[in-house]
């Protein structure tokens, strides 16, 4: 009769998986270090850039005010230099904002990886369910890595299709302006105003992307004002009746709690947009002394919750998985209620420590 595998041989794959998670967490630490260095470099460069932009603005205003005293080539050079420096400054600021937001996202995933690795360490001892636990954690690991990769792809796609494409168009328009300054000054002035409007559009587009990644209002004002803006913009963009109600006294919550609350509510809104085809959406936030709860309810198509839950292991619904993982990370509870034809309700409770 063949000997049964020893506890050590059974635990070995679990240890390998923990090592893999630890290695990925270590790699993220290196990436975060590089991002922090890039942020410092950009900040230093922007300080120098601000002085150059101010000087170029002074020269441009002086040349335009007394343009009759200067050669056309001097006027063109002053305007071109000014716009080139403004564009370079805008690109650097967009890069800085992207690095900061990306670093915050990576810190979340780094924390998730470390937590998962610690949980694996807690399950090293054989207890009769080692293989089941191993399979579960392997599945969780694959889901974590896939979520990280999909988030990277989404951010890269949004940057490419949004600000990067718009900035590329601005460069082309700047080149056209260079030729117009000498040939048709009046038209060049009109085009400059249009160019400024386009730059403002790129800035707004970049700010929208930053808000999607990690809104600055979340750090500056707190989660309630940020959710209020999120719901208002959702209402305007999606064309449905969306409302936010708050019970209790508005106050700041711990940063981790605010981040989890915002992300989970935002993911719930994304799911409504993708799947529900709803006409009405209600978001209720209940602030209590020791906990905060949120309810996101729509009147959309709904779905067979039991069927979706049964398929999660083989066909992961990353919206539900992401919400649950964020809630678990903050020791909270998440419940999804839905019936076909009767809408969906997401209930979240987070402790406030």
C-alpha positions in Angstrom: 0.0 0.0 0.0 1.4 3.3 -1.0 2.4 5.7 1.7 0.3 8.8 2.2 2.0 12.1 1.3 3.5 13.8 4.4 2.2 17.0 5.8 5.4 18.7 4.6 4.9 17.6 1.0 1.2 18.8 1.2 2.2 22.2 2.6 5.0 22.7 0.0 2.6 24.0 -2.8 1.0 26.4 -0.3 4.4 27.7 0.6 5.3 28.1 -3.1 2.1 30.2 -3.6 2.9 32.3 -0.6 6.4 32.9 -2.0 5.0 33.9 -5.3 2.7 36.5 -3.7 5.5 37.8 -1.6 7.7 38.2 -4.7 4.9 40.1 -6.5 4.5 42.3 -3.4 8.3 42.9 -3.4 8.2 43.8 -7.1 5.4 46.3 -6.4 7.5 47.9 -3.7 10.3 48.4 -6.3 7.7 50.0 -8.7 6.4 52.2 -5.9 9.9 53.3 -5.1 10.6 54.2 -8.7 7.2 56.1 -8.9 8.1 58.1 -5.7 11.5 59.0 -7.3 9.7 60.0 -10.5 7.3 62.2 -8.5 10.2 64.0 -6.8 11.9 64.5 -10.2 8.8 65.9 -11.7 8.2 68.2 -8.8 11.7 69.6 -9.0 11.3 70.0 -12.8 8.0 71.8 -12.5 9.5 74.3 -10.1 12.1 75.2 -12.7 9.6 75.0 -15.5 7.3 77.6 -13.7 10.1 80.2 -13.8 10.8 79.5 -17.5 7.0 79.8 -18.3 6.7 83.1 -16.4 9.7 84.5 -18.2 8.3 83.4 -21.6 4.9 84.9 -20.8 6.6 88.2 -20.0 8.5 88.2 -23.3 5.4 87.2 -25.2 3.3 90.0 -23.7 6.0 92.5 -24.4 6.5 91.4 -28.0 2.7 91.4 -28.7 2.2 94.8 -27.1 4.9 96.4 -29.2 4.9 94.0 -32.2 5.5 96.8 -34.7 9.0 97.2 -33.3 9.9 93.6 -33.8 10.5 91.4 -36.8 7.8 88.9 -37.6 10.3 86.1 -36.9 10.9 87.5 -33.4 7.1 87.6 -32.7 6.7 84.1 -34.0 9.6 82.8 -31.9 8.3 84.4 -28.7 4.8 83.0 -29.2 6.1 79.6 -30.2 8.4 79.4 -27.2 5.7 80.4 -24.8 3.2 77.8 -26.1 5.9 75.1 -26.2 6.7 75.7 -22.6 3.1 75.8 -21.5 2.5 72.5 -23.4 5.6 71.0 -21.8 4.4 72.1 -18.4 1.0 70.6 -18.9 2.4 67.3 -20.0 4.7 67.2 -16.9 1.7 68.0 -14.6 -0.4 65.3 -16.2 2.5 62.9 -15.8 2.8 63.9 -12.1 -0.9 63.4 -11.5 -0.8 60.0 -13.2 2.2 58.9 -11.2 0.6 60.0 -7.9 -2.7 58.2 -8.7 -1.0 55.1 -10.0 1.1 54.9 -6.8 -2.0 55.1 -4.7 -3.6 52.3 -6.7 -0.5 50.1 -6.4 -0.4 50.7 -2.7 -3.8 49.2 -2.4 -2.9 46.1 -4.5 0.4 45.8 -2.5 -1.6 45.7 0.7 -4.0 43.1 -0.8 -1.1 40.9 -1.8 0.5 41.1 1.6 -2.8 40.3 3.3 -3.3 37.3 1.1 0.2 36.1 1.8 -0.4 36.4 5.5 -3.6 34.4 5.2 -1.7 31.7 3.4 0.8 31.6 6.2 -2.1 31.0 8.6 -3.2 27.9 6.6 0.2 26.1 6.5 -0.7 23.5 9.1 -2.7 20.5 7.7 -6.2 20.4 9.1 -7.9 18.0 6.7 -8.9 20.7 4.3 -5.5 21.6 3.0 -6.1 20.8 -0.7 -9.4 22.7 -0.6 -7.8 25.7 1.0 -4.9 25.5 -1.5 -7.3 25.5 -4.5 -9.2 28.4 -3.0 -6.1 30.5 -2.5 -4.7 29.7 -5.9 -7.9 30.8 -7.4 -7.8 34.0 -5.3 -4.3 34.6 -6.4 -5.1 34.3 -10.1 -8.0 36.7 -9.6 -5.8 39.2 -7.8 -3.2 39.2 -10.6 -5.9 39.3 -13.3 -7.6 42.3 -11.6 -4.2 44.1 -11.3 -3.5 43.5 -15.0 -6.9 44.6 -16.1 -6.6 47.7 -14.1 -3.3 48.5 -15.7 -4.8 47.9 -19.1 -7.7 50.2 -18.3 -5.5 53.0 -17.1 -3.2 52.7 -20.1 -6.2 52.6 -22.5 -7.8 55.7 -20.9 -4.5 57.6 -21.0 -3.9 56.7 -24.6 -7.5 57.4 -25.9 -7.9 60.5 -23.7 -5.2 63.0 -22.7 -2.4 61.5 -24.7 -4.4 61.6 -28.0 -5.6 65.1 -27.2 -2.1 66.4 -26.4 -0.8 64.9 -29.7 -3.4 66.9 -31.5 -2.4 70.0 -29.6 1.2 69.6 -30.8 0.0 69.5 -34.4 -2.1 72.6 -33.8 0.9 74.4 -32.3 2.9 73.6 -35.4 0.1 75.1 -37.5 0.1 78.2 -35.3 3.8 78.6 -35.9 3.2 78.9 -39.6 0.2 81.2 -39.2 1.9 83.8 -37.0 4.0 85.1 -39.9 1.5 84.5 -42.8 -1.8 85.6 -41.2 -1.4 87.2 -37.8 -5.1 88.0 -37.4 -6.1 84.4 -38.0 -3.3 83.3 -35.7 -4.8 85.3 -32.8 -8.2 83.6 -33.3 -6.5 80.2 -33.5 -4.6 81.0 -30.3 -7.9 81.4 -28.4 -9.1 78.2 -29.9 -5.9 76.5 -28.9 -6.3 77.8 -25.3 -9.8 76.4 -25.2 -8.5 73.0 -26.4 -5.8 73.0 -23.8 -8.5 73.7 -21.2 -10.4 70.7 -22.6 -7.4 68.5 -22.2 -6.9 69.7 -18.6 -10.5 68.9 -17.8 -10.1 65.5 -19.4 -7.0 64.8 -17.4 -8.8 65.9 -14.2 -11.7 63.5 -15.0 -9.2 60.7 -15.4 -7.6 61.6 -12.1 -11.0 61.6 -10.4 -11.6 58.2 -11.8 -8.3 56.9 -10.4 -8.3 58.7 -7.1 -10.2 62.0 -6.7 -8.3 64.7 -4.9 -11.5 65.7 -3.1 -11.4 62.4 -1.3 -8.2 63.5 0.5 -9.1 67.2 0.7 -12.9 67.2 1.5 -13.8 63.6 2.4 -15.9 60.8 1.0 -19.3 62.4 1.2 -18.6 65.5 -1.0 -16.7 63.1 -3.4 -19.7 60.7 -3.6 -22.0 63.7 -4.1 -19.9 64.8 -7.1 -19.7 61.2 -8.4 -23.5 60.7 -8.3 -24.2 64.1 -9.9 -21.8 63.5 -12.7 -23.2 60.0 -13.1 -26.7 61.4 -13.4 -25.6 63.9 -16.1 -23.5 61.4 -18.1 -25.9 58.4 -18.0 -29.2 60.4 -18.2 -30.9 58.5 -15.4 -32.4 59.8 -12.2 -29.7 59.4 -9.6 -29.9 60.6 -6.0 -27.6 60.6 -3.0 -29.0 60.7 0.6 -27.0 61.0 3.8 -28.2 60.0 7.2 -26.2 61.3 10.2 -23.8 64.1 10.7 -21.3 64.4 7.9 -17.7 63.9 9.1 -14.3 62.7 7.9 -13.7 59.0 8.3 -10.4 57.1 8.5 -8.6 57.3 5.1 -8.8 53.5 4.5 -12.5 53.5 5.3 -13.2 56.5 3.0 -11.2 54.8 0.2 -13.1 51.5 0.5 -16.5 53.2 0.7 -15.8 55.3 -2.4 -14.4 52.4 -4.5 -17.2 50.0 -3.6 -20.0 52.6 -4.3 -18.2 53.6 -7.6 -17.9 49.9 -8.6 -21.6 49.4 -7.9 -22.5 52.4 -10.1 -20.3 50.9 -12.9 -22.2 47.6 -12.6 -25.5 49.5 -12.9 -24.2 51.3 -16.1 -23.0 48.0 -17.6 -25.8 45.7 -16.8 -28.9 47.1 -15.2 -30.4 49.5 -17.8 -32.0 51.3 -14.9 -34.1 54.5 -14.9 -33.6 55.3 -11.2 -30.7 54.9 -8.9 -30.6 55.7 -5.2 -27.4 55.8 -3.0 -28.0 56.0 0.7 -25.1 56.7 3.2 -25.7 56.1 6.9 -23.1 57.6 9.2 -23.1 56.1 12.7 -20.6 56.6 15.5 -19.0 53.1 15.1 -19.8 52.2 11.6 -20.8 53.5 8.1 -23.2 51.8 5.8 -24.1 52.3 2.2 -27.0 51.1 0.0 -26.9 51.3 -3.8 -30.3 50.4 -5.3 -31.5 50.5 -8.9 -34.7 49.6 -10.7 -33.0 47.9 -13.5 -33.3 44.4 -15.0 -31.8 42.6 -12.1 -30.2 39.1 -12.4 -30.3 35.6 -11.0 -28.0 36.0 -8.0 -27.8 32.2 -7.3 -26.7 31.5 -10.8 -24.1 34.2 -10.8 -22.7 33.1 -7.4 -22.5 29.5 -8.7 -20.4 30.7 -11.7 -18.0 32.9 -9.8 -15.4 30.2 -9.3 -15.2 29.5 -13.1 -16.4 32.8 -14.6 -15.4 35.5 -12.2 -17.5 38.6 -12.0 -14.7 41.0 -11.1 -17.0 43.8 -10.0 -18.5 41.6 -7.3 -15.1 40.1 -6.4 -13.4 43.5 -6.2 -16.2 44.9 -4.0 -16.0 41.9 -1.6 -12.2 42.0 -1.4 -12.2 45.7 -0.5 -14.9 45.1 2.1 -13.1 42.2 3.6 -9.8 44.1 3.7 -11.5 46.7 6.0 -13.3 44.0 8.0 -16.6 45.0 6.6 -19.6 43.1 5.1 -21.0 43.2 1.6 -24.4 41.8 0.5 -25.8 41.8 -3.0 -29.6 41.3 -3.4 -31.1 40.9 -6.9 -34.1 39.4 -8.7 -34.7 39.2 -12.4 -37.0 42.2 -13.4 -36.8 43.7 -9.9 -33.5 45.6 -9.8 -30.4 45.1 -7.7 -29.4 46.3 -4.2 -25.8 46.4 -2.9 -25.5 46.7 0.9 -22.2 47.6 2.5 -21.2 48.0 6.2 -17.8 49.1 7.3 -16.6 49.6 10.9 -15.3 53.0 11.9 -12.4 52.5 14.3 
